[in-house]
Amino acid sequence: MPRFNLALHTDARHDAGARRSRYGGSNLRVFGSVAARAETPESDVDLLVDLPERVGLFQVAQLQLDLADLLSRASKLSREARR
């Protein structure tokens, strides 16, 4: 499998923003091996998003599945910790 380059997927970035907004999310960003350009063919895409507290676990799981489908790559979605 070729290296994953999110910067090359401008349509995916736009669509990811639309999907994130559907759940009231903001500030979607990539971290981990993809962000560090150290991914392997087996790497997933680690994503961090700010979501309102009203967004429940099932909605977070659905958003993760939506983003994985969009990126054609396994993904892990984490919520920003509230302080």
mmCIF file of the N, C-alpha and C atoms, coordinates in Angstrom:
data_MODEL
# 
_entry.id   MODEL 
# 
loop_
_atom_site.group_PDB 
_atom_site.id 
_atom_site.type_symbol 
_atom_site.label_atom_id 
_atom_site.label_alt_id 
_atom_site.label_comp_id 
_atom_site.label_asym_id 
_atom_site.label_entity_id 
_atom_site.label_seq_id 
_atom_site.pdbx_PDB_ins_code 
_atom_site.Cartn_x 
_atom_site.Cartn_y 
_atom_site.Cartn_z 
_atom_site.occupancy 
_atom_site.B_iso_or_equiv 
_atom_site.pdbx_formal_charge 
_atom_site.auth_seq_id 
_atom_site.auth_comp_id 
_atom_site.auth_asym_id 
_atom_site.auth_atom_id 
_atom_site.pdbx_PDB_model_num 
ATOM 1   N N  . MET A 1 1  ? 0.846   -1.168 0.000  1.00 0.00 ? 1  MET A N  1 
ATOM 2   C CA . MET A 1 1  ? 0.000   0.000  0.000  1.00 0.00 ? 1  MET A CA 1 
ATOM 3   C C  . MET A 1 1  ? 0.901   1.243  0.000  1.00 0.00 ? 1  MET A C  1 
ATOM 4   N N  . PRO A 1 2  ? 0.611   2.246  -0.852 1.00 0.00 ? 2  PRO A N  1 
ATOM 5   C CA . PRO A 1 2  ? 1.448   3.445  -0.891 1.00 0.00 ? 2  PRO A CA 1 
ATOM 6   C C  . PRO A 1 2  ? 1.271   4.287  0.371  1.00 0.00 ? 2  PRO A C  1 
ATOM 7   N N  . ARG A 1 3  ? 2.240   5.158  0.594  1.00 0.00 ? 3  ARG A N  1 
ATOM 8   C CA . ARG A 1 3  ? 2.155   6.072  1.743  1.00 0.00 ? 3  ARG A CA 1 
ATOM 9   C C  . ARG A 1 3  ? 0.893   6.915  1.630  1.00 0.00 ? 3  ARG A C  1 
ATOM 10  N N  . PHE A 1 4  ? 0.320   7.228  2.761  1.00 0.00 ? 4  PHE A N  1 
ATOM 11  C CA . PHE A 1 4  ? -0.887  8.045  2.808  1.00 0.00 ? 4  PHE A CA 1 
ATOM 12  C C  . PHE A 1 4  ? -0.472  9.500  2.956  1.00 0.00 ? 4  PHE A C  1 
ATOM 13  N N  . ASN A 1 5  ? -0.930  10.357 2.049  1.00 0.00 ? 5  ASN A N  1 
ATOM 14  C CA . ASN A 1 5  ? -0.602  11.780 2.115  1.00 0.00 ? 5  ASN A CA 1 
ATOM 15  C C  . ASN A 1 5  ? -1.897  12.576 2.132  1.00 0.00 ? 5  ASN A C  1 
ATOM 16  N N  . LEU A 1 6  ? -2.296  13.042 3.317  1.00 0.00 ? 6  LEU A N  1 
ATOM 17  C CA . LEU A 1 6  ? -3.558  13.776 3.460  1.00 0.00 ? 6  LEU A CA 1 
ATOM 18  C C  . LEU A 1 6  ? -3.550  15.061 2.647  1.00 0.00 ? 6  LEU A C  1 
ATOM 19  N N  . ALA A 1 7  ? -2.399  15.672 2.490  1.00 0.00 ? 7  ALA A N  1 
ATOM 20  C CA . ALA A 1 7  ? -2.320  16.922 1.735  1.00 0.00 ? 7  ALA A CA 1 
ATOM 21  C C  . ALA A 1 7  ? -2.743  16.732 0.283  1.00 0.00 ? 7  ALA A C  1 
ATOM 22  N N  . LEU A 1 8  ? -2.563  15.537 -0.252 1.00 0.00 ? 8  LEU A N  1 
ATOM 23  C CA . LEU A 1 8  ? -2.955  15.271 -1.633 1.00 0.00 ? 8  LEU A CA 1 
ATOM 24  C C  . LEU A 1 8  ? -4.451  15.057 -1.784 1.00 0.00 ? 8  LEU A C  1 
ATOM 25  N N  . HIS A 1 9  ? -5.135  14.856 -0.688 1.00 0.00 ? 9  HIS A N  1 
ATOM 26  C CA . HIS A 1 9  ? -6.563  14.555 -0.725 1.00 0.00 ? 9  HIS A CA 1 
ATOM 27  C C  . HIS A 1 9  ? -7.382  15.802 -0.389 1.00 0.00 ? 9  HIS A C  1 
ATOM 28  N N  . THR A 1 10 ? -7.293  16.838 -1.232 1.00 0.00 ? 10 THR A N  1 
ATOM 29  C CA . THR A 1 10 ? -7.978  18.089 -0.919 1.00 0.00 ? 10 THR A CA 1 
ATOM 30  C C  . THR A 1 10 ? -9.490  17.906 -0.907 1.00 0.00 ? 10 THR A C  1 
ATOM 31  N N  . ASP A 1 11 ? -10.030 17.101 -1.801 1.00 0.00 ? 11 ASP A N  1 
ATOM 32  C CA . ASP A 1 11 ? -11.474 16.839 -1.773 1.00 0.00 ? 11 ASP A CA 1 
ATOM 33  C C  . ASP A 1 11 ? -11.860 16.128 -0.491 1.00 0.00 ? 11 ASP A C  1 
ATOM 34  N N  . ALA A 1 12 ? -11.035 15.181 -0.065 1.00 0.00 ? 12 ALA A N  1 
ATOM 35  C CA . ALA A 1 12 ? -11.302 14.460 1.176  1.00 0.00 ? 12 ALA A CA 1 
ATOM 36  C C  . ALA A 1 12 ? -11.239 15.402 2.369  1.00 0.00 ? 12 ALA A C  1 
ATOM 37  N N  . ARG A 1 13 ? -10.308 16.335 2.356  1.00 0.00 ? 13 ARG A N  1 
ATOM 38  C CA . ARG A 1 13 ? -10.213 17.298 3.461  1.00 0.00 ? 13 ARG A CA 1 
ATOM 39  C C  . ARG A 1 13 ? -11.479 18.137 3.540  1.00 0.00 ? 13 ARG A C  1 
ATOM 40  N N  . HIS A 1 14 ? -11.986 18.581 2.394  1.00 0.00 ? 14 HIS A N  1 
ATOM 41  C CA . HIS A 1 14 ? -13.217 19.373 2.385  1.00 0.00 ? 14 HIS A CA 1 
ATOM 42  C C  . HIS A 1 14 ? -14.396 18.537 2.871  1.00 0.00 ? 14 HIS A C  1 
ATOM 43  N N  . ASP A 1 15 ? -14.511 17.315 2.370  1.00 0.00 ? 15 ASP A N  1 
ATOM 44  C CA . ASP A 1 15 ? -15.615 16.435 2.759  1.00 0.00 ? 15 ASP A CA 1 
ATOM 45  C C  . ASP A 1 15 ? -15.503 16.038 4.231  1.00 0.00 ? 15 ASP A C  1 
ATOM 46  N N  . ALA A 1 16 ? -14.286 15.849 4.727  1.00 0.00 ? 16 ALA A N  1 
ATOM 47  C CA . ALA A 1 16 ? -14.104 15.528 6.148  1.00 0.00 ? 16 ALA A CA 1 
ATOM 48  C C  . ALA A 1 16 ? -14.603 16.677 7.013  1.00 0.00 ? 16 ALA A C  1 
ATOM 49  N N  . GLY A 1 17 ? -14.348 17.892 6.570  1.00 0.00 ? 17 GLY A N  1 
ATOM 50  C CA . GLY A 1 17 ? -14.849 19.053 7.303  1.00 0.00 ? 17 GLY A CA 1 
ATOM 51  C C  . GLY A 1 17 ? -16.366 19.091 7.330  1.00 0.00 ? 17 GLY A C  1 
ATOM 52  N N  . ALA A 1 18 ? -16.991 18.734 6.220  1.00 0.00 ? 18 ALA A N  1 
ATOM 53  C CA . ALA A 1 18 ? -18.455 18.697 6.161  1.00 0.00 ? 18 ALA A CA 1 
ATOM 54  C C  . ALA A 1 18 ? -19.010 17.611 7.080  1.00 0.00 ? 18 ALA A C  1 
ATOM 55  N N  . ARG A 1 19 ? -18.387 16.452 7.091  1.00 0.00 ? 19 ARG A N  1 
ATOM 56  C CA . ARG A 1 19 ? -18.852 15.360 7.957  1.00 0.00 ? 19 ARG A CA 1 
ATOM 57  C C  . ARG A 1 19 ? -18.660 15.718 9.424  1.00 0.00 ? 19 ARG A C  1 
ATOM 58  N N  . ARG A 1 20 ? -17.531 16.332 9.744  1.00 0.00 ? 20 ARG A N  1 
ATOM 59  C CA . ARG A 1 20 ? -17.260 16.768 11.115 1.00 0.00 ? 20 ARG A CA 1 
ATOM 60  C C  . ARG A 1 20 ? -18.307 17.779 11.566 1.00 0.00 ? 20 ARG A C  1 
ATOM 61  N N  . SER A 1 21 ? -18.639 18.720 10.688 1.00 0.00 ? 21 SER A N  1 
ATOM 62  C CA . SER A 1 21 ? -19.622 19.751 11.019 1.00 0.00 ? 21 SER A CA 1 
ATOM 63  C C  . SER A 1 21 ? -21.010 19.175 11.255 1.00 0.00 ? 21 SER A C  1 
ATOM 64  N N  . ARG A 1 22 ? -21.329 18.083 10.586 1.00 0.00 ? 22 ARG A N  1 
ATOM 65  C CA . ARG A 1 22 ? -22.624 17.428 10.762 1.00 0.00 ? 22 ARG A CA 1 
ATOM 66  C C  . ARG A 1 22 ? -22.853 17.038 12.220 1.00 0.00 ? 22 ARG A C  1 
ATOM 67  N N  . TYR A 1 23 ? -21.773 16.784 12.938 1.00 0.00 ? 23 TYR A N  1 
ATOM 68  C CA . TYR A 1 23 ? -21.860 16.394 14.345 1.00 0.00 ? 23 TYR A CA 1 
ATOM 69  C C  . TYR A 1 23 ? -21.555 17.559 15.282 1.00 0.00 ? 23 TYR A C  1 
ATOM 70  N N  . GLY A 1 24 ? -21.433 18.763 14.732 1.00 0.00 ? 24 GLY A N  1 
ATOM 71  C CA . GLY A 1 24 ? -21.137 19.925 15.549 1.00 0.00 ? 24 GLY A CA 1 
ATOM 72  C C  . GLY A 1 24 ? -19.672 20.047 15.913 1.00 0.00 ? 24 GLY A C  1 
ATOM 73  N N  . GLY A 1 25 ? -18.830 19.313 15.229 1.00 0.00 ? 25 GLY A N  1 
ATOM 74  C CA . GLY A 1 25 ? -17.413 19.312 15.542 1.00 0.00 ? 25 GLY A CA 1 
ATOM 75  C C  . GLY A 1 25 ? -16.666 20.458 14.894 1.00 0.00 ? 25 GLY A C  1 
ATOM 76  N N  . SER A 1 26 ? -15.478 20.695 15.407 1.00 0.00 ? 26 SER A N  1 
ATOM 77  C CA . SER A 1 26 ? -14.616 21.722 14.838 1.00 0.00 ? 26 SER A CA 1 
ATOM 78  C C  . SER A 1 26 ? -13.164 21.304 15.052 1.00 0.00 ? 26 SER A C  1 
ATOM 79  N N  . ASN A 1 27 ? -12.298 21.977 14.344 1.00 0.00 ? 27 ASN A N  1 
ATOM 80  C CA . ASN A 1 27 ? -10.863 21.821 14.548 1.00 0.00 ? 27 ASN A CA 1 
ATOM 81  C C  . ASN A 1 27 ? -10.386 20.372 14.372 1.00 0.00 ? 27 ASN A C  1 
ATOM 82  N N  . LEU A 1 28 ? -10.720 19.766 13.244 1.00 0.00 ? 28 LEU A N  1 
ATOM 83  C CA . LEU A 1 28 ? -10.271 18.406 12.932 1.00 0.00 ? 28 LEU A CA 1 
ATOM 84  C C  . LEU A 1 28 ? -8.809  18.451 12.521 1.00 0.00 ? 28 LEU A C  1 
ATOM 85  N N  . ARG A 1 29 ? -7.978  17.634 13.175 1.00 0.00 ? 29 ARG A N  1 
ATOM 86  C CA . ARG A 1 29 ? -6.567  17.619 12.840 1.00 0.00 ? 29 ARG A CA 1 
ATOM 87  C C  . ARG A 1 29 ? -5.995  16.213 12.900 1.00 0.00 ? 29 ARG A C  1 
ATOM 88  N N  . VAL A 1 30 ? -4.885  16.049 12.219 1.00 0.00 ? 30 VAL A N  1 
ATOM 89  C CA . VAL A 1 30 ? -4.196  14.760 12.125 1.00 0.00 ? 30 VAL A CA 1 
ATOM 90  C C  . VAL A 1 30 ? -3.007  14.776 13.076 1.00 0.00 ? 30 VAL A C  1 
ATOM 91  N N  . PHE A 1 31 ? -2.791  13.654 13.758 1.00 0.00 ? 31 PHE A N  1 
ATOM 92  C CA . PHE A 1 31 ? -1.599  13.516 14.594 1.00 0.00 ? 31 PHE A CA 1 
ATOM 93  C C  . PHE A 1 31 ? -1.070  12.106 14.423 1.00 0.00 ? 31 PHE A C  1 
ATOM 94  N N  . GLY A 1 32 ? -0.037  11.764 15.121 1.00 0.00 ? 32 GLY A N  1 
ATOM 95  C CA . GLY A 1 32 ? 0.512   10.410 15.046 1.00 0.00 ? 32 GLY A CA 1 
ATOM 96  C C  . GLY A 1 32 ? 1.430   10.225 13.856 1.00 0.00 ? 32 GLY A C  1 
ATOM 97  N N  . SER A 1 33 ? 1.534   8.987  13.413 1.00 0.00 ? 33 SER A N  1 
ATOM 98  C CA . SER A 1 33 ? 2.527   8.644  12.394 1.00 0.00 ? 33 SER A CA 1 
ATOM 99  C C  . SER A 1 33 ? 2.262   9.333  11.056 1.00 0.00 ? 33 SER A C  1 
ATOM 100 N N  . VAL A 1 34 ? 1.006   9.533  10.684 1.00 0.00 ? 34 VAL A N  1 
ATOM 101 C CA . VAL A 1 34 ? 0.725   10.211 9.409  1.00 0.00 ? 34 VAL A CA 1 
ATOM 102 C C  . VAL A 1 34 ? 1.189   11.656 9.477  1.00 0.00 ? 34 VAL A C  1 
ATOM 103 N N  . ALA A 1 35 ? 0.898   12.339 10.580 1.00 0.00 ? 35 ALA A N  1 
ATOM 104 C CA . ALA A 1 35 ? 1.327   13.734 10.729 1.00 0.00 ? 35 ALA A CA 1 
ATOM 105 C C  . ALA A 1 35 ? 2.847   13.843 10.760 1.00 0.00 ? 35 ALA A C  1 
ATOM 106 N N  . ALA A 1 36 ? 3.496   12.849 11.344 1.00 0.00 ? 36 ALA A N  1 
ATOM 107 C CA . ALA A 1 36 ? 4.959   12.854 11.438 1.00 0.00 ? 36 ALA A CA 1 
ATOM 108 C C  . ALA A 1 36 ? 5.632   12.309 10.181 1.00 0.00 ? 36 ALA A C  1 
ATOM 109 N N  . ARG A 1 37 ? 4.824   11.900 9.211  1.00 0.00 ? 37 ARG A N  1 
ATOM 110 C CA . ARG A 1 37 ? 5.327   11.287 7.971  1.00 0.00 ? 37 ARG A CA 1 
ATOM 111 C C  . ARG A 1 37 ? 6.178   10.050 8.253  1.00 0.00 ? 37 ARG A C  1 
ATOM 112 N N  . ALA A 1 38 ? 5.732   9.294  9.259  1.00 0.00 ? 38 ALA A N  1 
ATOM 113 C CA . ALA A 1 38 ? 6.452   8.078  9.646  1.00 0.00 ? 38 ALA A CA 1 
ATOM 114 C C  . ALA A 1 38 ? 5.544   6.859  9.565  1.00 0.00 ? 38 ALA A C  1 
ATOM 115 N N  . GLU A 1 39 ? 4.465   6.971  8.801  1.00 0.00 ? 39 GLU A N  1 
ATOM 116 C CA . GLU A 1 39 ? 3.508   5.871  8.736  1.00 0.00 ? 39 GLU A CA 1 
ATOM 117 C C  . GLU A 1 39 ? 4.053   4.699  7.929  1.00 0.00 ? 39 GLU A C  1 
ATOM 118 N N  . THR A 1 40 ? 3.486   3.554  8.202  1.00 0.00 ? 40 THR A N  1 
ATOM 119 C CA . THR A 1 40 ? 3.784   2.343  7.457  1.00 0.00 ? 40 THR A CA 1 
ATOM 120 C C  . THR A 1 40 ? 2.523   1.957  6.691  1.00 0.00 ? 40 THR A C  1 
ATOM 121 N N  . PRO A 1 41 ? 2.593   0.982  5.816  1.00 0.00 ? 41 PRO A N  1 
ATOM 122 C CA . PRO A 1 41 ? 1.382   0.556  5.113  1.00 0.00 ? 41 PRO A CA 1 
ATOM 123 C C  . PRO A 1 41 ? 0.261   0.097  6.059  1.00 0.00 ? 41 PRO A C  1 
ATOM 124 N N  . GLU A 1 42 ? 0.613   -0.330 7.249  1.00 0.00 ? 42 GLU A N  1 
ATOM 125 C CA . GLU A 1 42 ? -0.384  -0.797 8.207  1.00 0.00 ? 42 GLU A CA 1 
ATOM 126 C C  . GLU A 1 42 ? -0.922  0.323  9.111  1.00 0.00 ? 42 GLU A C  1 
ATOM 127 N N  . SER A 1 43 ? -0.348  1.508  9.013  1.00 0.00 ? 43 SER A N  1 
ATOM 128 C CA . SER A 1 43 ? -0.743  2.605  9.903  1.00 0.00 ? 43 SER A CA 1 
ATOM 129 C C  . SER A 1 43 ? -2.175  3.059  9.640  1.00 0.00 ? 43 SER A C  1 
ATOM 130 N N  . ASP A 1 44 ? -2.836  3.440  10.723 1.00 0.00 ? 44 ASP A N  1 
ATOM 131 C CA . ASP A 1 44 ? -4.138  4.080  10.576 1.00 0.00 ? 44 ASP A CA 1 
ATOM 132 C C  . ASP A 1 44 ? -3.925  5.589  10.627 1.00 0.00 ? 44 ASP A C  1 
ATOM 133 N N  . VAL A 1 45 ? -4.989  6.342  10.394 1.00 0.00 ? 45 VAL A N  1 
ATOM 134 C CA . VAL A 1 45 ? -4.924  7.794  10.455 1.00 0.00 ? 45 VAL A CA 1 
ATOM 135 C C  . VAL A 1 45 ? -5.502  8.214  11.802 1.00 0.00 ? 45 VAL A C  1 
ATOM 136 N N  . ASP A 1 46 ? -4.673  8.849  12.625 1.00 0.00 ? 46 ASP A N  1 
ATOM 137 C CA . ASP A 1 46 ? -5.107  9.321  13.935 1.00 0.00 ? 46 ASP A CA 1 
ATOM 138 C C  . ASP A 1 46 ? -5.655  10.736 13.784 1.00 0.00 ? 46 ASP A C  1 
ATOM 139 N N  . LEU A 1 47 ? -6.896  10.928 14.214 1.00 0.00 ? 47 LEU A N  1 
ATOM 140 C CA . LEU A 1 47 ? -7.563  12.219 14.083 1.00 0.00 ? 47 LEU A CA 1 
ATOM 141 C C  . LEU A 1 47 ? -8.015  12.712 15.450 1.00 0.00 ? 47 LEU A C  1 
ATOM 142 N N  . LEU A 1 48 ? -7.937  14.016 15.633 1.00 0.00 ? 48 LEU A N  1 
ATOM 143 C CA . LEU A 1 48 ? -8.380  14.655 16.864 1.00 0.00 ? 48 LEU A CA 1 
ATOM 144 C C  . LEU A 1 48 ? -9.398  15.707 16.478 1.00 0.00 ? 48 LEU A C  1 
ATOM 145 N N  . VAL A 1 49 ? -10.514 15.765 17.216 1.00 0.00 ? 49 VAL A N  1 
ATOM 146 C CA . VAL A 1 49 ? -11.579 16.704 16.879 1.00 0.00 ? 49 VAL A CA 1 
ATOM 147 C C  . VAL A 1 49 ? -12.181 17.275 18.155 1.00 0.00 ? 49 VAL A C  1 
ATOM 148 N N  . ASP A 1 50 ? -12.598 18.523 18.079 1.00 0.00 ? 50 ASP A N  1 
ATOM 149 C CA . ASP A 1 50 ? -13.352 19.137 19.166 1.00 0.00 ? 50 ASP A CA 1 
ATOM 150 C C  . ASP A 1 50 ? -14.828 18.875 18.890 1.00 0.00 ? 50 ASP A C  1 
ATOM 151 N N  . LEU A 1 51 ? -15.519 18.268 19.853 1.00 0.00 ? 51 LEU A N  1 
ATOM 152 C CA . LEU A 1 51 ? -16.937 17.974 19.722 1.00 0.00 ? 51 LEU A CA 1 
ATOM 153 C C  . LEU A 1 51 ? -17.692 18.504 20.937 1.00 0.00 ? 51 LEU A C  1 
ATOM 154 N N  . PRO A 1 52 ? -18.922 18.968 20.730 1.00 0.00 ? 52 PRO A N  1 
ATOM 155 C CA . PRO A 1 52 ? -19.721 19.401 21.872 1.00 0.00 ? 52 PRO A CA 1 
ATOM 156 C C  . PRO A 1 52 ? -19.987 18.224 22.813 1.00 0.00 ? 52 PRO A C  1 
ATOM 157 N N  . GLU A 1 53 ? -20.175 18.527 24.085 1.00 0.00 ? 53 GLU A N  1 
ATOM 158 C CA . GLU A 1 53 ? -20.431 17.473 25.065 1.00 0.00 ? 53 GLU A CA 1 
ATOM 159 C C  . GLU A 1 53 ? -21.689 16.676 24.742 1.00 0.00 ? 53 GLU A C  1 
ATOM 160 N N  . ARG A 1 54 ? -22.649 17.278 24.041 1.00 0.00 ? 54 ARG A N  1 
ATOM 161 C CA . ARG A 1 54 ? -23.905 16.593 23.712 1.00 0.00 ? 54 ARG A CA 1 
ATOM 162 C C  . ARG A 1 54 ? -23.715 15.455 22.709 1.00 0.00 ? 54 ARG A C  1 
ATOM 163 N N  . VAL A 1 55 ? -22.584 15.420 22.045 1.00 0.00 ? 55 VAL A N  1 
ATOM 164 C CA . VAL A 1 55 ? -22.308 14.359 21.067 1.00 0.00 ? 55 VAL A CA 1 
ATOM 165 C C  . VAL A 1 55 ? -21.902 13.110 21.842 1.00 0.00 ? 55 VAL A C  1 
ATOM 166 N N  . GLY A 1 56 ? -22.688 12.053 21.674 1.00 0.00 ? 56 GLY A N  1 
ATOM 167 C CA . GLY A 1 56 ? -22.477 10.822 22.421 1.00 0.00 ? 56 GLY A CA 1 
ATOM 168 C C  . GLY A 1 56 ? -21.520 9.849  21.748 1.00 0.00 ? 56 GLY A C  1 
ATOM 169 N N  . LEU A 1 57 ? -21.276 8.768  22.439 1.00 0.00 ? 57 LEU A N  1 
ATOM 170 C CA . LEU A 1 57 ? -20.328 7.751  21.991 1.00 0.00 ? 57 LEU A CA 1 
ATOM 171 C C  . LEU A 1 57 ? -20.700 7.166  20.628 1.00 0.00 ? 57 LEU A C  1 
ATOM 172 N N  . PHE A 1 58 ? -21.987 6.897  20.411 1.00 0.00 ? 58 PHE A N  1 
ATOM 173 C CA . PHE A 1 58 ? -22.396 6.304  19.134 1.00 0.00 ? 58 PHE A CA 1 
ATOM 174 C C  . PHE A 1 58 ? -22.188 7.276  17.976 1.00 0.00 ? 58 PHE A C  1 
ATOM 175 N N  . GLN A 1 59 ? -22.394 8.562  18.223 1.00 0.00 ? 59 GLN A N  1 
ATOM 176 C CA . GLN A 1 59 ? -22.157 9.562  17.175 1.00 0.00 ? 59 GLN A CA 1 
ATOM 177 C C  . GLN A 1 59 ? -20.661 9.685  16.881 1.00 0.00 ? 59 GLN A C  1 
ATOM 178 N N  . VAL A 1 60 ? -19.837 9.622  17.914 1.00 0.00 ? 60 VAL A N  1 
ATOM 179 C CA . VAL A 1 60 ? -18.390 9.658  17.713 1.00 0.00 ? 60 VAL A CA 1 
ATOM 180 C C  . VAL A 1 60 ? -17.958 8.437  16.893 1.00 0.00 ? 60 VAL A C  1 
ATOM 181 N N  . ALA A 1 61 ? -18.496 7.268  17.234 1.00 0.00 ? 61 ALA A N  1 
ATOM 182 C CA . ALA A 1 61 ? -18.163 6.044  16.494 1.00 0.00 ? 61 ALA A CA 1 
ATOM 183 C C  . ALA A 1 61 ? -18.605 6.154  15.038 1.00 0.00 ? 61 ALA A C  1 
ATOM 184 N N  . GLN A 1 62 ? -19.789 6.720  14.795 1.00 0.00 ? 62 GLN A N  1 
ATOM 185 C CA . GLN A 1 62 ? -20.268 6.879  13.420 1.00 0.00 ? 62 GLN A CA 1 
ATOM 186 C C  . GLN A 1 62 ? -19.388 7.845  12.642 1.00 0.00 ? 62 GLN A C  1 
ATOM 187 N N  . LEU A 1 63 ? -18.984 8.939  13.282 1.00 0.00 ? 63 LEU A N  1 
ATOM 188 C CA . LEU A 1 63 ? -18.089 9.887  12.622 1.00 0.00 ? 63 LEU A CA 1 
ATOM 189 C C  . LEU A 1 63 ? -16.762 9.209  12.287 1.00 0.00 ? 63 LEU A C  1 
ATOM 190 N N  . GLN A 1 64 ? -16.234 8.406  13.190 1.00 0.00 ? 64 GLN A N  1 
ATOM 191 C CA . GLN A 1 64 ? -14.985 7.678  12.921 1.00 0.00 ? 64 GLN A CA 1 
ATOM 192 C C  . GLN A 1 64 ? -15.143 6.763  11.717 1.00 0.00 ? 64 GLN A C  1 
ATOM 193 N N  . LEU A 1 65 ? -16.254 6.041  11.643 1.00 0.00 ? 65 LEU A N  1 
ATOM 194 C CA . LEU A 1 65 ? -16.507 5.162  10.495 1.00 0.00 ? 65 LEU A CA 1 
ATOM 195 C C  . LEU A 1 65 ? -16.648 5.971  9.205  1.00 0.00 ? 65 LEU A C  1 
ATOM 196 N N  . ASP A 1 66 ? -17.353 7.110  9.279  1.00 0.00 ? 66 ASP A N  1 
ATOM 197 C CA . ASP A 1 66 ? -17.514 7.974  8.105  1.00 0.00 ? 66 ASP A CA 1 
ATOM 198 C C  . ASP A 1 66 ? -16.159 8.452  7.586  1.00 0.00 ? 66 ASP A C  1 
ATOM 199 N N  . LEU A 1 67 ? -15.291 8.869  8.506  1.00 0.00 ? 67 LEU A N  1 
ATOM 200 C CA . LEU A 1 67 ? -13.983 9.380  8.101  1.00 0.00 ? 67 LEU A CA 1 
ATOM 201 C C  . LEU A 1 67 ? -13.093 8.263  7.555  1.00 0.00 ? 67 LEU A C  1 
ATOM 202 N N  . ALA A 1 68 ? -13.148 7.090  8.151  1.00 0.00 ? 68 ALA A N  1 
ATOM 203 C CA . ALA A 1 68 ? -12.373 5.956  7.638  1.00 0.00 ? 68 ALA A CA 1 
ATOM 204 C C  . ALA A 1 68 ? -12.830 5.589  6.232  1.00 0.00 ? 68 ALA A C  1 
ATOM 205 N N  . ASP A 1 69 ? -14.133 5.613  6.009  1.00 0.00 ? 69 ASP A N  1 
ATOM 206 C CA . ASP A 1 69 ? -14.677 5.325  4.684  1.00 0.00 ? 69 ASP A CA 1 
ATOM 207 C C  . ASP A 1 69 ? -14.220 6.384  3.684  1.00 0.00 ? 69 ASP A C  1 
ATOM 208 N N  . LEU A 1 70 ? -14.277 7.636  4.080  1.00 0.00 ? 70 LEU A N  1 
ATOM 209 C CA . LEU A 1 70 ? -13.867 8.733  3.214  1.00 0.00 ? 70 LEU A CA 1 
ATOM 210 C C  . LEU A 1 70 ? -12.391 8.635  2.839  1.00 0.00 ? 70 LEU A C  1 
ATOM 211 N N  . LEU A 1 71 ? -11.559 8.310  3.815  1.00 0.00 ? 71 LEU A N  1 
ATOM 212 C CA . LEU A 1 71 ? -10.111 8.253  3.590  1.00 0.00 ? 71 LEU A CA 1 
ATOM 213 C C  . LEU A 1 71 ? -9.632  6.922  3.022  1.00 0.00 ? 71 LEU A C  1 
ATOM 214 N N  . SER A 1 72 ? -10.532 5.952  2.945  1.00 0.00 ? 72 SER A N  1 
ATOM 215 C CA . SER A 1 72 ? -10.181 4.600  2.490  1.00 0.00 ? 72 SER A CA 1 
ATOM 216 C C  . SER A 1 72 ? -8.995  4.066  3.285  1.00 0.00 ? 72 SER A C  1 
ATOM 217 N N  . ARG A 1 73 ? -9.033  4.324  4.572  1.00 0.00 ? 73 ARG A N  1 
ATOM 218 C CA . ARG A 1 73 ? -7.941  3.933  5.460  1.00 0.00 ? 73 ARG A CA 1 
ATOM 219 C C  . ARG A 1 73 ? -8.500  3.844  6.870  1.00 0.00 ? 73 ARG A C  1 
ATOM 220 N N  . ALA A 1 74 ? -8.082  2.874  7.623  1.00 0.00 ? 74 ALA A N  1 
ATOM 221 C CA . ALA A 1 74 ? -8.513  2.771  9.016  1.00 0.00 ? 74 ALA A CA 1 
ATOM 222 C C  . ALA A 1 74 ? -8.164  4.065  9.732  1.00 0.00 ? 74 ALA A C  1 
ATOM 223 N N  . SER A 1 75 ? -9.040  4.478  10.630 1.00 0.00 ? 75 SER A N  1 
ATOM 224 C CA . SER A 1 75 ? -8.768  5.701  11.370 1.00 0.00 ? 75 SER A CA 1 
ATOM 225 C C  . SER A 1 75 ? -9.156  5.526  12.828 1.00 0.00 ? 75 SER A C  1 
ATOM 226 N N  . LYS A 1 76 ? -8.531  6.348  13.661 1.00 0.00 ? 76 LYS A N  1 
ATOM 227 C CA . LYS A 1 76 ? -8.901  6.431  15.066 1.00 0.00 ? 76 LYS A CA 1 
ATOM 228 C C  . LYS A 1 76 ? -9.247  7.885  15.345 1.00 0.00 ? 76 LYS A C  1 
ATOM 229 N N  . LEU A 1 77 ? -10.397 8.089  15.944 1.00 0.00 ? 77 LEU A N  1 
ATOM 230 C CA . LEU A 1 77 ? -10.866 9.444  16.230 1.00 0.00 ? 77 LEU A CA 1 
ATOM 231 C C  . LEU A 1 77 ? -10.858 9.650  17.729 1.00 0.00 ? 77 LEU A C  1 
ATOM 232 N N  . SER A 1 78 ? -10.217 10.715 18.167 1.00 0.00 ? 78 SER A N  1 
ATOM 233 C CA . SER A 1 78 ? -10.174 11.074 19.572 1.00 0.00 ? 78 SER A CA 1 
ATOM 234 C C  . SER A 1 78 ? -10.783 12.447 19.765 1.00 0.00 ? 78 SER A C  1 
ATOM 235 N N  . ARG A 1 79 ? -11.421 12.621 20.916 1.00 0.00 ? 79 ARG A N  1 
ATOM 236 C CA . ARG A 1 79 ? -11.971 13.929 21.262 1.00 0.00 ? 79 ARG A CA 1 
ATOM 237 C C  . ARG A 1 79 ? -10.940 14.709 22.044 1.00 0.00 ? 79 ARG A C  1 
ATOM 238 N N  . GLU A 1 80 ? -10.941 15.999 21.835 1.00 0.00 ? 80 GLU A N  1 
ATOM 239 C CA . GLU A 1 80 ? -10.074 16.879 22.625 1.00 0.00 ? 80 GLU A CA 1 
ATOM 240 C C  . GLU A 1 80 ? -10.564 16.849 24.060 1.00 0.00 ? 80 GLU A C  1 
ATOM 241 N N  . ALA A 1 81 ? -9.650  16.699 25.002 1.00 0.00 ? 81 ALA A N  1 
ATOM 242 C CA . ALA A 1 81 ? -10.013 16.675 26.430 1.00 0.00 ? 81 ALA A CA 1 
ATOM 243 C C  . ALA A 1 81 ? -10.486 18.061 26.860 1.00 0.00 ? 81 ALA A C  1 
ATOM 244 N N  . ARG A 1 82 ? -11.581 18.087 27.577 1.00 0.00 ? 82 ARG A N  1 
ATOM 245 C CA . ARG A 1 82 ? -12.110 19.347 28.109 1.00 0.00 ? 82 ARG A CA 1 
ATOM 246 C C  . ARG A 1 82 ? -11.458 19.628 29.438 1.00 0.00 ? 82 ARG A C  1 
ATOM 247 N N  . ARG A 1 83 ? -11.117 20.892 29.684 1.00 0.00 ? 83 ARG A N  1 
ATOM 248 C CA . ARG A 1 83 ? -10.493 21.264 30.963 1.00 0.00 ? 83 ARG A CA 1 
ATOM 249 C C  . ARG A 1 83 ? -11.456 22.027 31.819 1.00 0.00 ? 83 ARG A C  1 
# 
